[in-house]
Amino acid sequence: ALGAAGTYLTEKRWVVLRDLGFRRVTLALDNDDAGIAGLHRAIENASKAQSEIRIFVIEPAALAPHKDPDEYVRASPPHVRAARMAGKTEVSSSKTVSTRM
């Protein structure tokens, strides 16, 4: 597990994650404009790094009515969280995610 802001996931960081043995990453960023922009940047940087890490995305809007993943986890019962997280989407690091709030 890794907790990181969207700005943390630079091209260089994706290479480090790959070299550390990460093969799958699930991104769950804030349900606001900055979170959506960070999600796009993180995926774009993964593509530039050619990291070959499988990327899964929990759409920011899925956190509603909460703004960030932490608020969502604290407020949601475990069975609700599990169902929502099962709905994550795998994206190719070469694709752009179209995310709407």
N, C-alpha and C positions, 0 to 999 in steps of 0.2 A: 504494500500500500504506500501511496505517496500523496501527500497533500501539497498542492502547489497552485499558485495563482496563474492565470492564463499568460501573463507576461513572463513567467518563469520558463515556459516551454519554448525556448529558443531552438534554433536549428542545432546548435552545439549541445544543448541539453538532451535532445532526442538521441543524438549519437551516444552520449554518456549512458542514457537509459538502455539503449540497445547493447552497449558494451557490458553493462551490469547484468545483462541477461533478461531484461524485460521483453516479453513477447506480446503481451496484451496490455492495453491501457484503456481505462474507462474515464472519459472526461465528463465532469459534472460541474459546470460553472454557474455563476450567479444568473438569476432570472432578471437581467436588466441589460441595457445597451452595452455596457462595458463587458459583461459576461459573454454576450453574444459575439462581440468583437474579439474577445480573448479566445473564444472557441474557434473562430475562423483563423486567427493567427496561429494557434497551436497546430491546427491541421495543416495549414500552409507550411509551417516550419518543419513538420514531420515529413512532408512531401519533399521539401528542399534537401533535407538530411538523408533522404532515401533510407529511412530507418528500418523499414520492413516490419515494424511493430503493428499489430492489429489494433485499430482504434475503434472504440465503441463510444457512443455519445448518448448521454441522457439529455434530451432536449430541455433547455432552460425553462420553457413554458410548463413542462411536466412538474416543476416544483411549486407551481401556483397553489395557493395564494402566497407562498413564501418567496422571499427574495433570493436566499442562498441555500446551498445544500445543507449546511449546518442547521439552519432553522427548520428545514424540512425534516431532517432526521430526528431532531428533538421533539417535533410536534406530531409525527406520524407513528402509529403503532407498527411493530415489526412486520406483520403480515401485509399491511398496506405498502410499506417500503419495498418489501420483497417483490410484490406484484408489479410495482412501478418500475423497479430496476430491471425486472425481467423484460420489460419493453424497450430496453436500450437498443440503439441502432448501430450496426457496424458501418463504418464509412471507410472508403479508400483514402489514403493520404493524398491521392491525386485528385480527389473530388472536392468540390466546394459544398459545404453544408448550407442549405437554405433554412435558416431558423427564424421563426417569427415568435414574438411574445404574445 
